[in-house]
Amino acid sequence: MQSESLHFPATPIALKMAVAIGIGMLVGMEREWSNKDVGIRTFALVALLGMLASLVAQSVAIAALIGVFLLVAAMNTRSILHDRSLEITTSAALMVNYLLGVLVGLGHIFTPVAGAIVMTMLLAWKTELSRFAGGLQPAEIRSAVLLGLIGFVIYPVLPNRYVDPWQLFNPSDAWISVIAIAGIGFVNYVFLRIYSTRGLYLGALFGGLVNSSATVAELGTRLRATGLVGRATTLCLLTTIAMFARNLILATIFSPRSLSATLVPLLAMTLVAGFWVWRDRRIEESVPGTLTLTSPISLTKVLWFGIVFISIEIGGTLLTRYFGSGGMLATGIFGGLVSSASTTAAAATMAMHGKITAALAGSTTVLTSLASAGVNLPIVWRTTRDKAVTRALTIKMATVIGTGIVAVTIDRIFQFSELLLRK
């Protein structure tokens, strides 16, 4: 009976053995390249041990885990006697490698393979991760903690319903918008922090995804200090393109159906802006200095996002009730002067709950993007103090804004997006 219970089919076992050994060799090769005593053979054998032990019995898997503990203890004892150091990272990797082998034995494929790849990446990127962690500022760490707090602690306890008799305020909707905006800002802040030294143009693109107005102000000041004011037009247009992309993403997340009214105008404006950027063709790889970055998430910014979102949603709802679609479009224009991201999220959320049509939410997204782009003109003038640059940017931005206005006007007159949604 015991021999029959331990009879395993050949093909599945061969596959599990191959996966387990492959996982161990992948991690072990990285340890070999790092000149560690425990390398490719040991890691492959430990992963194979985990796979075989899990097949036999749970008690055998536990006994094998104790054996791995003893192996780790022996390895660290030898290291202490040799050069008075501990192999903490290799020890942790060896134990994780054993557990990945156990998962393979239990019939899992994706989880252990993905875990091995992630572990190898963490081991191989030691220098890069240490440099990044060593350069972190306290404000950046607080930003990451705050993002986790608002996303995983506060959001789950908020009521997902309207809490007022006028059906104006849903706490869960407001908070999920704050999470989306803050999350996009944080991710792109990381990219901006990593790549800004490679050139102003990557900084303009990444910065536009975070906060277009703040990015334009920072770039304008820096260009004036380095005597490169002539590039302000191209950089402002790149920042505007990134802002269009961010608002399109936000609108699609909260109201996918609004894409029918949002995509064509924003795409047309992006192409016009891209044409002006291509026509300038003065992009260089690097510029002296680095961008001065502030933390993307703080309690002040979170409260600001929330207040703006709630104000726009309530104001837009009331204006739409009393003045129809024109009231919502006006909300989009004025909201874009303050925060196009919050305005976009508010309009898309209203469409999600049926307060306005998806097409109207799309048109509002376009108009708030236009207003946000127009705000950059006085910012460029204030930071560069160059009439020629401001004049050139005004002409180019006017063509971009004009394209968007024409697209939205035609759509609202002929209801093209509404017709698409009805089909």
VEXDREN-2710 file (C-alpha; in Angstrom, 1 decimal):
% VEXDREN-2710
k/r/px/py/pz
1/MET/0.0/0.0/0.0
2/GLN/2.8/2.4/0.9
3/SER/4.6/1.8/-2.4
4/GLU/1.4/2.3/-4.4
5/SER/0.7/5.6/-2.7
6/LEU/4.2/6.9/-3.6
7/HIS/4.0/5.9/-7.2
8/PHE/4.3/9.1/-9.3
9/PRO/3.6/9.5/-13.0
10/ALA/6.8/10.1/-15.0
11/THR/5.8/13.1/-17.2
12/PRO/4.5/15.4/-14.5
13/ILE/7.4/14.5/-12.2
14/ALA/9.9/15.2/-15.0
15/LEU/8.4/18.6/-15.6
16/LYS/8.5/19.5/-11.9
17/MET/12.1/18.4/-11.6
18/ALA/13.0/20.5/-14.6
19/VAL/11.3/23.6/-13.2
20/ALA/12.8/23.1/-9.7
21/ILE/16.3/22.6/-11.0
22/GLY/15.9/25.6/-13.4
23/ILE/14.8/27.8/-10.6
24/GLY/17.8/26.8/-8.5
25/MET/20.2/27.2/-11.3
26/LEU/18.8/30.7/-12.2
27/VAL/19.4/32.0/-8.6
28/GLY/22.6/30.0/-8.2
29/MET/24.2/31.5/-11.3
30/GLU/23.7/35.0/-9.9
31/ARG/25.4/33.9/-6.7
32/GLU/28.3/32.4/-8.7
33/TRP/28.7/35.7/-10.6
34/SER/28.8/37.4/-7.2
35/ASN/31.7/35.1/-6.2
36/LYS/29.8/33.4/-3.4
37/ASP/30.8/29.9/-2.1
38/VAL/27.2/28.6/-2.4
39/GLY/26.4/28.7/-6.1
40/ILE/24.6/27.0/-8.9
41/ARG/24.8/23.4/-7.8
42/THR/23.8/24.0/-4.2
43/PHE/20.8/26.1/-5.1
44/ALA/19.7/23.6/-7.7
45/LEU/20.0/20.8/-5.2
46/VAL/18.1/22.7/-2.5
47/ALA/15.2/23.5/-4.9
48/LEU/15.1/19.9/-6.0
49/LEU/15.1/18.8/-2.3
50/GLY/12.1/21.1/-1.7
51/MET/10.2/19.6/-4.7
52/LEU/10.9/16.0/-3.7
53/ALA/10.1/16.5/0.0
54/SER/6.8/18.1/-0.8
55/LEU/5.9/15.0/-2.9
56/VAL/6.6/12.5/-0.2
57/ALA/4.9/14.0/2.9
58/GLN/4.4/17.1/4.9
59/SER/6.6/15.7/7.7
60/VAL/9.4/15.1/5.2
61/ALA/9.1/18.7/3.9
62/ILE/9.4/20.0/7.5
63/ALA/12.4/17.7/8.2
64/ALA/14.1/18.9/4.9
65/LEU/13.5/22.5/6.0
66/ILE/15.3/21.8/9.2
67/GLY/18.1/20.4/7.1
68/VAL/18.3/23.6/5.1
69/PHE/18.5/25.6/8.4
70/LEU/21.4/23.4/9.4
71/LEU/23.1/24.0/6.0
72/VAL/22.6/27.8/6.4
73/ALA/24.1/27.6/9.9
74/ALA/27.1/25.7/8.7
75/MET/27.7/28.1/5.9
76/ASN/27.6/31.1/8.2
77/THR/29.8/29.4/10.8
78/ARG/32.4/28.8/8.1
79/SER/32.1/32.4/6.9
80/ILE/32.5/33.8/10.4
81/LEU/35.6/31.6/11.0
82/HIS/37.1/32.6/7.6
83/ASP/36.6/36.4/7.4
84/ARG/34.3/37.2/10.4
85/SER/31.3/38.0/8.2
86/LEU/27.7/36.6/7.8
87/GLU/26.2/35.5/4.5
88/ILE/22.8/37.0/5.3
89/THR/21.6/37.6/1.8
90/THR/22.7/34.2/0.4
91/SER/21.2/32.5/3.5
92/ALA/17.8/34.1/2.9
93/ALA/18.0/33.3/-0.9
94/LEU/18.7/29.7/-0.1
95/MET/15.7/29.3/2.2
96/VAL/13.4/31.1/-0.3
97/ASN/14.8/28.8/-3.0
98/TYR/13.8/25.8/-0.9
99/LEU/10.2/27.1/-0.5
100/LEU/10.0/27.7/-4.3
101/GLY/11.0/24.1/-4.8
102/VAL/8.2/23.0/-2.4
103/LEU/5.7/25.1/-4.4
104/VAL/6.8/23.3/-7.6
105/GLY/6.3/20.0/-5.9
106/LEU/2.8/21.0/-4.9
107/GLY/2.0/21.7/-8.6
108/HIS/2.5/25.4/-8.9
109/ILE/4.4/26.8/-11.8
110/PHE/3.8/30.6/-12.1
111/THR/4.4/31.5/-8.5
112/PRO/7.8/29.8/-8.0
113/VAL/9.1/30.8/-11.5
114/ALA/8.0/34.5/-10.9
115/GLY/9.4/34.3/-7.4
116/ALA/12.8/33.1/-8.7
117/ILE/12.9/35.8/-11.3
118/VAL/12.1/38.5/-8.8
119/MET/14.6/37.2/-6.3
120/THR/17.3/37.0/-9.0
121/MET/16.6/40.6/-9.9
122/LEU/16.9/41.8/-6.3
123/LEU/20.2/40.0/-5.9
124/ALA/21.6/41.2/-9.3
125/TRP/20.6/44.8/-8.7
126/LYS/22.4/45.1/-5.4
127/THR/24.5/48.2/-6.4
128/GLU/21.6/50.0/-8.0
129/LEU/19.2/49.3/-5.1
130/SER/21.8/50.3/-2.5
131/ARG/22.5/53.5/-4.4
132/PHE/18.7/54.3/-4.7
133/ALA/18.0/53.4/-1.1
134/GLY/21.0/55.4/0.1
135/GLY/19.9/58.5/-1.8
136/LEU/16.3/58.4/-0.4
137/GLN/15.2/61.4/1.5
138/PRO/13.0/61.2/4.6
139/ALA/10.3/63.0/2.7
140/GLU/10.3/60.3/0.0
141/ILE/10.0/57.6/2.6
142/ARG/7.1/59.4/4.2
143/SER/5.5/59.7/0.8
144/ALA/5.7/55.9/0.2
145/VAL/4.3/55.2/3.7
146/LEU/1.5/57.8/3.2
147/LEU/0.6/56.2/-0.2
148/GLY/0.3/52.8/1.5
149/LEU/-1.8/54.4/4.3
150/ILE/-4.3/56.0/2.0
151/GLY/-4.5/53.0/-0.3
152/PHE/-4.6/50.0/2.1
153/VAL/-5.7/51.4/5.5
154/ILE/-8.1/54.3/5.0
155/TYR/-9.8/53.4/1.7
156/PRO/-11.2/50.0/2.8
157/VAL/-13.0/51.5/5.8
158/LEU/-14.7/54.3/3.9
159/PRO/-18.4/53.9/3.0
160/ASN/-19.1/53.3/-0.7
161/ARG/-22.4/55.2/-0.8
162/TYR/-23.7/58.8/-0.8
163/VAL/-23.7/60.1/2.7
164/ASP/-25.9/63.2/2.1
165/PRO/-29.6/63.4/1.1
166/TRP/-28.7/65.3/-2.1
167/GLN/-26.6/62.5/-3.5
168/LEU/-23.6/64.7/-3.9
169/PHE/-20.7/63.1/-1.9
170/ASN/-19.5/59.5/-1.9
171/PRO/-16.4/59.2/0.3
172/SER/-15.1/56.0/-1.4
173/ASP/-15.2/57.7/-4.8
174/ALA/-13.4/60.7/-3.6
175/TRP/-10.7/58.6/-1.9
176/ILE/-10.1/56.2/-4.9
177/SER/-9.5/59.3/-7.0
178/VAL/-7.0/60.6/-4.5
179/ILE/-5.2/57.2/-4.6
180/ALA/-5.1/57.2/-8.4
181/ILE/-3.8/60.7/-8.8
182/ALA/-1.2/60.2/-5.9
183/GLY/-0.2/56.8/-7.3
184/ILE/0.5/58.2/-10.8
185/GLY/2.4/61.1/-9.3
186/PHE/4.5/58.9/-7.1
187/VAL/5.5/56.4/-9.8
188/ASN/6.4/59.1/-12.2
189/TYR/8.3/61.0/-9.5
190/VAL/10.5/57.9/-9.1
191/PHE/11.1/57.8/-12.9
192/LEU/11.8/61.5/-12.9
193/ARG/14.2/61.2/-10.1
194/ILE/16.1/58.4/-11.8
195/TYR/16.2/59.8/-15.3
196/SER/16.3/63.6/-14.9
197/THR/20.1/63.7/-15.1
198/ARG/19.9/62.4/-18.7
199/GLY/18.2/65.5/-20.0
200/LEU/15.5/68.0/-19.6
201/TYR/13.3/66.3/-22.1
202/LEU/12.8/63.1/-20.1
203/GLY/12.2/65.4/-17.1
204/ALA/9.5/67.3/-19.1
205/LEU/7.7/64.1/-20.0
206/PHE/7.8/62.5/-16.6
207/GLY/7.1/65.8/-14.8
208/GLY/4.0/66.4/-17.0
209/LEU/2.6/63.1/-15.7
210/VAL/3.0/64.4/-12.2
211/ASN/2.1/68.1/-12.3
212/SER/2.4/70.0/-15.6
213/SER/2.3/73.5/-14.2
214/ALA/4.9/72.8/-11.5
215/THR/7.1/71.1/-14.1
216/VAL/6.9/74.1/-16.5
217/ALA/7.7/76.5/-13.7
218/GLU/10.7/74.5/-12.6
219/LEU/12.0/74.0/-16.1
220/GLY/11.6/77.6/-17.0
221/THR/13.6/78.7/-14.0
222/ARG/16.3/76.2/-14.8
223/LEU/16.5/77.2/-18.4
224/ARG/16.9/80.8/-17.5
225/ALA/19.7/80.0/-15.1
226/THR/21.6/78.0/-17.7
227/GLY/21.0/80.3/-20.6
228/LEU/18.9/77.8/-22.5
229/VAL/15.6/79.8/-22.6
230/GLY/15.2/79.0/-26.3
231/ARG/14.2/75.4/-25.4
232/ALA/11.3/76.5/-23.2
233/THR/8.8/76.1/-26.1
234/THR/9.7/72.5/-26.8
235/LEU/9.8/71.5/-23.2
236/CYS/6.4/73.1/-22.4
237/LEU/4.9/71.3/-25.3
238/LEU/6.3/67.9/-24.2
239/THR/5.0/68.5/-20.7
240/THR/1.6/69.3/-22.2
241/ILE/1.6/66.1/-24.2
242/ALA/2.4/64.1/-21.0
243/MET/-0.5/65.9/-19.2
244/PHE/-2.9/64.9/-22.0
245/ALA/-1.8/61.3/-21.7
246/ARG/-2.3/61.3/-17.9
247/ASN/-5.8/62.8/-18.1
248/LEU/-6.7/60.3/-20.8
249/ILE/-5.6/57.4/-18.5
250/LEU/-7.5/58.8/-15.5
251/ALA/-10.7/59.2/-17.6
252/THR/-10.4/55.7/-19.0
253/ILE/-9.8/54.2/-15.5
254/PHE/-13.0/55.7/-14.0
255/SER/-15.2/55.8/-17.1
256/PRO/-14.0/53.7/-20.0
257/ARG/-17.0/54.7/-22.1
258/SER/-15.8/58.3/-22.1
259/LEU/-13.0/57.3/-24.4
260/SER/-15.3/57.8/-27.3
261/ALA/-15.3/61.6/-26.6
262/THR/-11.8/61.9/-25.2
263/LEU/-9.5/60.0/-27.5
264/VAL/-9.9/61.8/-30.8
265/PRO/-9.6/65.4/-29.4
266/LEU/-6.7/64.6/-27.1
267/LEU/-5.0/62.6/-29.8
268/ALA/-5.4/65.4/-32.3
269/MET/-4.0/68.0/-29.9
270/THR/-1.1/65.6/-29.1
271/LEU/-0.3/65.3/-32.8
272/VAL/-0.3/69.0/-33.3
273/ALA/1.9/69.5/-30.3
274/GLY/4.1/66.7/-31.5
275/PHE/4.4/68.3/-34.9
276/TRP/5.8/71.5/-33.3
277/VAL/8.2/69.5/-31.2
278/TRP/9.4/67.6/-34.3
279/ARG/9.8/70.8/-36.2
280/ASP/12.1/72.3/-33.6
281/ARG/14.4/69.3/-33.6
282/ARG/16.8/70.8/-31.1
283/ILE/16.7/68.0/-28.5
284/GLU/20.1/67.4/-26.9
285/GLU/21.1/64.6/-24.5
286/SER/22.0/66.5/-21.4
287/VAL/21.8/69.8/-19.7
288/PRO/23.8/71.0/-16.8
289/GLY/22.2/70.6/-13.4
290/THR/19.3/68.5/-12.2
291/LEU/15.7/69.2/-11.5
292/THR/14.8/70.3/-8.0
293/LEU/12.1/67.8/-6.9
294/THR/9.7/68.0/-4.0
295/SER/8.0/64.9/-2.6
296/PRO/5.1/63.9/-4.8
297/ILE/2.8/62.9/-1.8
298/SER/2.3/64.7/1.4
299/LEU/-0.6/65.2/3.8
300/THR/-1.1/68.7/2.3
301/LYS/-1.2/67.4/-1.2
302/VAL/-3.6/64.5/-0.4
303/LEU/-6.0/67.0/1.3
304/TRP/-5.7/69.3/-1.6
305/PHE/-6.5/66.6/-4.1
306/GLY/-9.5/65.5/-2.0
307/ILE/-10.8/69.0/-1.5
308/VAL/-10.5/69.9/-5.2
309/PHE/-12.1/66.6/-6.2
310/ILE/-15.0/67.0/-3.8
311/SER/-15.6/70.7/-4.8
312/ILE/-15.5/69.9/-8.5
313/GLU/-17.8/66.9/-8.1
314/ILE/-20.4/68.8/-6.0
315/GLY/-20.1/71.9/-8.1
316/GLY/-20.3/70.0/-11.4
317/THR/-23.3/68.0/-10.2
318/LEU/-25.2/71.1/-9.1
319/LEU/-24.4/73.1/-12.3
320/THR/-25.4/70.1/-14.4
321/ARG/-28.7/69.8/-12.6
322/TYR/-29.5/73.5/-13.1
323/PHE/-27.7/74.4/-16.4
324/GLY/-27.4/71.0/-18.2
325/SER/-24.3/70.0/-20.0
326/GLY/-23.1/73.6/-20.3
327/GLY/-22.7/73.8/-16.5
328/MET/-20.5/70.7/-16.5
329/LEU/-18.3/72.0/-19.4
330/ALA/-17.9/75.3/-17.5
331/THR/-16.8/73.3/-14.4
332/GLY/-14.2/71.5/-16.6
333/ILE/-12.7/74.8/-17.8
334/PHE/-12.5/76.4/-14.3
335/GLY/-11.3/73.2/-12.7
336/GLY/-8.5/72.9/-15.2
337/LEU/-7.1/76.2/-13.9
338/VAL/-6.7/74.5/-10.5
339/SER/-6.1/70.8/-11.1
340/SER/-6.9/69.1/-14.4
341/ALA/-6.2/65.6/-12.8
342/SER/-8.8/66.1/-10.1
343/THR/-11.3/67.6/-12.5
344/THR/-10.9/64.6/-14.9
345/ALA/-11.3/62.1/-12.1
346/ALA/-14.4/64.0/-10.8
347/ALA/-16.1/64.1/-14.2
348/ALA/-15.3/60.4/-14.9
349/THR/-16.7/59.4/-11.5
350/MET/-19.9/61.3/-12.1
351/ALA/-20.3/59.5/-15.4
352/MET/-19.6/56.2/-13.7
353/HIS/-22.6/56.9/-11.4
354/GLY/-24.9/58.1/-14.2
355/LYS/-25.0/61.8/-13.1
356/ILE/-23.7/62.8/-16.5
357/THR/-23.2/61.0/-19.8
358/ALA/-19.9/59.4/-20.6
359/ALA/-19.6/61.6/-23.7
360/LEU/-20.0/64.7/-21.5
361/ALA/-17.3/63.4/-19.1
362/GLY/-15.0/63.0/-22.1
363/SER/-15.7/66.5/-23.3
364/THR/-15.1/67.8/-19.8
365/THR/-11.7/66.0/-19.7
366/VAL/-10.7/67.6/-23.0
367/LEU/-11.7/71.1/-21.8
368/THR/-10.0/70.8/-18.5
369/SER/-6.8/69.7/-20.3
370/LEU/-7.1/72.7/-22.6
371/ALA/-7.4/75.0/-19.6
372/SER/-4.4/73.4/-17.9
373/ALA/-2.4/73.8/-21.1
374/GLY/-3.4/77.5/-21.3
375/VAL/-2.2/78.1/-17.7
376/ASN/1.4/77.3/-18.8
377/LEU/1.7/80.4/-20.9
378/PRO/1.8/83.0/-18.1
379/ILE/4.0/80.6/-16.1
380/VAL/6.6/80.5/-19.0
381/TRP/6.5/84.3/-19.3
382/ARG/7.0/84.7/-15.5
383/THR/9.9/82.3/-15.3
384/THR/11.8/83.1/-18.6
385/ARG/11.0/86.8/-19.1
386/ASP/11.6/86.3/-22.8
387/LYS/9.1/87.9/-25.2
388/ALA/10.2/86.0/-28.2
389/VAL/9.9/82.6/-26.5
390/THR/6.5/83.5/-25.0
391/ARG/5.3/84.7/-28.4
392/ALA/6.4/81.6/-30.2
393/LEU/4.9/79.4/-27.5
394/THR/1.6/81.3/-27.6
395/ILE/1.3/80.7/-31.3
396/LYS/2.0/77.0/-31.0
397/MET/-0.1/76.5/-28.0
398/ALA/-3.0/78.4/-29.7
399/THR/-3.0/75.8/-32.5
400/VAL/-3.1/73.0/-30.0
401/ILE/-5.9/74.5/-27.9
402/GLY/-7.8/75.6/-31.0
403/THR/-7.7/72.0/-32.3
404/GLY/-9.2/70.8/-29.0
405/ILE/-11.9/73.5/-29.0
406/VAL/-12.9/72.7/-32.5
407/ALA/-13.0/68.9/-31.8
408/VAL/-15.2/69.4/-28.7
409/THR/-17.5/71.9/-30.3
410/ILE/-18.1/69.7/-33.3
411/ASP/-18.7/66.7/-31.0
412/ARG/-21.2/68.6/-28.8
413/ILE/-23.1/70.0/-31.8
414/PHE/-23.4/66.8/-33.8
415/GLN/-23.3/64.4/-30.8
416/PHE/-20.8/62.0/-32.5
417/SER/-19.6/60.4/-29.3
418/GLU/-23.2/60.0/-28.0
419/LEU/-24.1/58.2/-31.2
420/LEU/-21.1/55.9/-30.8
421/LEU/-22.1/55.0/-27.3
422/ARG/-25.7/54.1/-28.3
423/LYS/-24.4/51.6/-30.9
END
